[in-house]
Amino acid sequence: MRWQYLFTETVRFLRRHLLLSFAALATATVALTLLAGSLATYLEVDAMRGAHRHTDVTIQLTPDVRDDQRTAVAAALQSNPAVAAVRFESNQEALRRLQNQWGDSPELVDAARRQLTDSFQVQLTTSGQYDALTTQLGNRAGIQQVIDQRNDVAQATAHLTAIRTGALVTALLMAVAAAFLIGTMSRATAHVRQDEFAIMRLVGASNWYVRAPFVLGSAVIGMIAALLGLTALEMGKSLLQNSYTGEFALLLVPLPDNSVLILALVTGVTGAALTGTMSLIATRPPRRSHDAILG
């Protein structure tokens, strides 16, 4: 009987203010999409820094580089005291790595493919030696360009961090708006039915029993908004990945396998907690009244 009451009253609560329910759902969806996006950006920045932490400089060779030129560049790097470690990567190895990482985004692989050449991945003994290395190797035969990858990664992560901050601030503002919509909807329903709830309280119903449908209905809105937000984020991620071009595509790193679970847990719990808590606050019983439960 209690579960039937809870289900019936929850549906009744959502249907009573259908327009407000839709407005709260839309606002919460935008807020949770931005929240999930900012969290995904944080994970991407962390993954990029980890993946490129051992490479300070990338030396790209020309497409028609000869074996003797490649050997000469390798010898110059190995004898340079500023170089701590060096690793050669052919364009085919780089392409296979990208295909393994981004097999589900062929457009991104195709965009990056045009940038791939044989290259040396260099780790310096100390930062700040890029200019000296460029001076030594910049004009050597077989070298196409010397890339300050540490600086490129820093710039890319700085841009992503700025986007994350903007998305997070906007998400907080939208979350506040969604919370007030939920509170208004709960309070309006409670006011209309205050006499009915007072009678229920007189016959032994607890405050929680009366308020539970409001909290559950609001939490349902939050969880649906989280699901819609994750769906929108996944669609947006696919569109963005397919639009990446140039060197930025080579810096990207796939998110960890558990990232979807992390995003789902954070957005789901946040959505349910935010909307449910706001409804709980909005329907709290008045302190000075012993006859009414809500009002």
C-alpha positions in Angstrom: 0.0 0.0 0.0 2.8 2.4 0.8 4.6 1.7 -2.4 1.4 2.2 -4.4 0.8 5.5 -2.6 4.4 6.6 -3.3 4.2 5.7 -7.0 0.7 7.2 -7.5 1.6 10.5 -5.7 4.9 10.8 -7.5 3.2 10.6 -10.9 0.5 13.0 -9.7 3.1 15.4 -8.6 4.9 15.4 -12.0 1.6 15.7 -14.0 0.1 18.5 -11.9 2.7 21.0 -13.1 3.6 19.6 -16.4 5.0 22.8 -17.9 7.2 23.4 -14.8 8.3 19.8 -14.8 9.4 20.2 -18.4 11.2 23.5 -17.7 13.0 22.0 -14.7 14.0 19.0 -16.8 15.3 21.1 -19.6 17.3 23.4 -17.3 18.7 20.5 -15.3 19.7 18.7 -18.5 21.7 21.7 -19.7 23.3 22.1 -16.2 24.3 18.4 -16.0 25.5 18.3 -19.6 27.8 21.2 -18.9 28.9 19.6 -15.6 29.7 16.3 -17.4 31.5 18.2 -20.1 33.7 20.0 -17.6 34.5 16.8 -15.8 35.3 15.1 -19.2 37.6 18.0 -20.0 39.3 17.6 -16.7 39.9 13.9 -17.4 41.2 14.7 -20.9 43.6 17.3 -19.6 44.9 14.8 -17.1 45.2 12.1 -19.7 47.1 14.4 -22.1 49.6 15.5 -19.5 50.2 11.9 -18.6 50.6 10.6 -22.1 53.0 13.3 -23.2 55.0 13.6 -20.0 58.0 11.8 -21.4 58.2 13.8 -24.6 59.5 17.4 -24.6 60.4 17.8 -28.3 59.2 16.1 -31.4 61.5 16.1 -34.4 59.6 15.4 -37.6 61.6 14.2 -40.6 60.8 15.0 -44.2 58.7 12.4 -46.1 61.7 11.7 -48.4 64.3 11.4 -45.7 67.2 9.1 -46.5 68.5 6.4 -44.2 71.9 8.1 -43.8 70.2 11.3 -42.9 68.0 9.6 -40.3 71.0 7.9 -38.8 72.9 11.2 -38.6 70.0 12.9 -36.8 69.8 10.0 -34.3 73.6 10.1 -33.7 73.4 13.9 -33.1 70.6 13.4 -30.6 72.3 10.6 -28.7 75.5 12.6 -28.4 73.7 15.8 -27.2 74.1 16.3 -23.4 70.8 18.1 -23.3 68.9 14.9 -24.4 67.9 12.5 -21.7 66.2 10.0 -23.9 65.2 9.6 -27.5 62.8 7.3 -29.3 62.2 6.8 -33.0 58.7 6.4 -34.3 58.0 5.7 -38.0 54.9 7.1 -39.6 53.4 3.7 -39.8 53.9 3.1 -36.1 52.3 6.4 -35.4 49.4 5.6 -37.6 48.8 2.2 -35.9 48.9 3.9 -32.5 46.3 6.4 -33.6 44.1 3.7 -35.1 44.3 1.7 -31.9 43.4 4.8 -29.9 40.8 6.4 -32.2 39.4 3.4 -34.1 35.9 4.7 -33.5 36.7 8.1 -35.0 38.0 7.6 -38.6 37.6 11.3 -39.4 40.1 12.2 -36.6 42.5 9.5 -37.8 42.3 10.8 -41.4 42.9 14.4 -40.2 46.0 13.3 -38.2 47.3 11.0 -40.9 48.2 14.0 -43.0 50.5 15.3 -40.3 52.4 12.0 -39.7 56.0 11.5 -40.7 58.9 9.6 -39.3 59.9 11.3 -36.0 62.1 11.3 -33.0 60.4 11.7 -29.6 62.9 13.5 -27.4 63.0 14.0 -23.6 65.3 16.8 -22.4 67.4 16.7 -19.3 66.0 20.0 -18.1 63.2 22.2 -19.5 64.2 25.4 -21.4 66.6 23.7 -23.8 64.3 23.7 -26.8 66.0 26.7 -28.4 69.4 25.3 -28.2 68.3 22.0 -29.7 66.5 23.8 -32.5 69.7 25.8 -33.3 71.7 22.6 -33.5 69.3 20.5 -35.5 67.0 23.0 -37.3 69.0 23.2 -40.5 70.1 19.6 -40.6 69.2 17.7 -43.8 66.2 15.4 -43.4 64.5 17.4 -40.7 61.1 18.9 -41.5 60.5 20.7 -38.2 61.4 20.7 -34.6 58.2 20.9 -32.4 58.2 22.2 -28.8 55.7 19.6 -27.7 55.8 20.5 -24.1 54.7 24.0 -25.0 52.0 22.7 -27.4 50.6 20.4 -24.7 50.7 23.3 -22.2 48.8 25.6 -24.6 46.2 22.9 -25.5 45.6 22.0 -21.8 45.3 25.7 -21.0 42.6 26.2 -23.6 40.8 23.1 -22.4 41.0 24.3 -18.8 39.5 27.7 -19.7 36.7 25.9 -21.5 36.1 23.7 -18.5 36.0 26.6 -16.2 33.4 28.5 -18.3 31.3 25.3 -18.6 31.4 24.7 -14.9 30.4 28.3 -14.0 27.5 28.1 -16.5 26.5 24.7 -15.1 26.4 26.1 -11.6 24.1 29.0 -12.7 21.8 26.6 -14.6 21.8 24.3 -11.6 20.6 27.1 -9.4 17.8 27.9 -11.9 16.8 24.3 -12.0 16.7 24.1 -8.2 14.5 27.1 -7.9 12.1 25.6 -10.5 11.9 22.4 -8.6 11.4 24.3 -5.4 8.6 26.4 -6.9 6.9 23.3 -8.3 7.1 21.5 -5.0 5.9 24.5 -3.0 3.0 25.2 -5.3 1.8 21.6 -5.1 2.2 21.5 -1.3 0.2 24.7 -1.0 -2.7 23.4 -3.0 -2.9 20.2 -1.1 -2.1 21.5 2.4 -5.5 20.7 3.9 -5.3 17.1 2.6 -1.8 16.7 4.0 -2.9 18.1 7.4 -5.6 15.5 7.6 -3.1 12.7 6.7 -0.9 14.0 9.5 -3.8 13.9 12.0 -4.4 10.2 11.2 -0.8 9.3 11.9 1.1 9.9 8.6 4.7 11.1 9.2 6.3 14.2 7.7 8.5 12.0 5.6 5.6 9.9 4.3 3.8 13.0 3.1 6.9 14.6 1.6 8.4 11.5 0.0 6.5 11.8 -3.4 7.8 15.3 -3.8 11.4 14.2 -3.2 11.2 11.1 -5.3 9.5 13.0 -8.2 12.2 15.7 -8.1 14.9 13.1 -8.0 13.4 11.4 -11.0 13.6 14.7 -12.9 17.3 14.9 -11.9 18.2 11.4 -13.0 16.4 11.8 -16.3 18.2 15.0 -16.8 21.5 13.3 -16.1 20.7 10.6 -18.7 19.8 13.1 -21.3 22.9 15.1 -20.5 25.2 12.1 -20.9 23.5 11.3 -24.3 24.0 14.9 -25.4 27.7 14.9 -24.3 28.3 11.7 -26.2 26.8 13.1 -29.4 28.8 16.3 -28.9 32.0 14.4 -28.3 31.6 12.5 -31.6 31.0 15.8 -33.5 34.0 17.5 -31.9 36.3 14.6 -32.5 35.4 14.5 -36.2 36.2 18.2 -36.5 39.7 18.1 -35.0 42.5 18.9 -37.5 46.2 19.6 -37.5 48.6 19.1 -34.7 45.9 19.3 -32.0 44.5 16.0 -33.2 47.9 14.4 -32.5 47.9 15.6 -28.9 44.5 14.2 -28.0 44.3 11.1 -25.9 41.3 8.8 -25.4 39.7 9.1 -22.0 40.1 6.2 -19.6 37.8 3.2 -19.9 36.1 4.0 -16.6 35.4 7.6 -17.6 31.8 6.8 -18.7 31.1 5.2 -15.3 32.6 8.2 -13.5 30.5 10.7 -15.5 27.3 8.6 -15.1 27.8 8.4 -11.3 28.7 12.0 -10.8 25.9 13.4 -13.0 23.3 10.9 -11.7 24.0 11.5 -8.0 24.4 15.2 -8.5 21.1 15.5 -10.4 19.1 13.4 -8.0 20.7 15.0 -4.9 20.2 18.6 -6.2 16.6 18.3 -7.2 15.6 16.0 -4.3 17.2 18.2 -1.7 15.6 21.3 -3.1 12.2 19.7 -3.0 12.8 18.5 0.6 13.7 22.1 1.6 10.7 23.6 -0.2 8.2 21.2 1.4 9.5 21.4 5.0 6.7 21.7 7.6 6.2 25.1 9.2 7.8 25.3 12.7 4.9 26.9 14.5 2.1 24.8 13.2 1.1 21.4 14.6 -1.9 20.9 12.4 -0.4 21.5 8.9 2.4 19.6 7.4 3.1 21.7 4.3 2.2 25.2 3.5 
